[in-house]
Amino acid sequence: MPQALAHDLETDSLQSLAQATVGCDFHIKLLEGPACDQLRRLGFCETMQVRKLANGRNMICTVCGTRMALSRDLASQVKVAPVPA
C-alpha cells in the first residue's frame, strides 16, 4: 500500500510537456493517452530525456538528439519531471 501511495504522489507531481517551461530539460516519466504507441515510435519513451525548445501551436523539442514538432494534443500526453540541476 505505501508503494502505491508513493507512486500516486509522484504521478501527481508530473506535468505535461505542453505545460513544461521552454529551455529546460526533462525526463519523460509517463505516456498516457490514445497516441502512446505513436509517441513511442517517435522516440518518446519513459526514461528518455527531452528538452523543450519552443512553445506555440506546436511544441518544438529535442529527444535522442533530434528536433521534433509535436501538436499541443500530443505534448499533453507526455508527462515529464524536471532533470535535477
Secondary structure, DSSP 8 states (H G I E B T S, - for coil): -HHHHHHHHHHHT-EETTTS-TT-EEEEEEE-STTHHHHHHHT--TT-EEEEEE-SSEEEEEETTEEEEEEHHHHTTEEEEE---
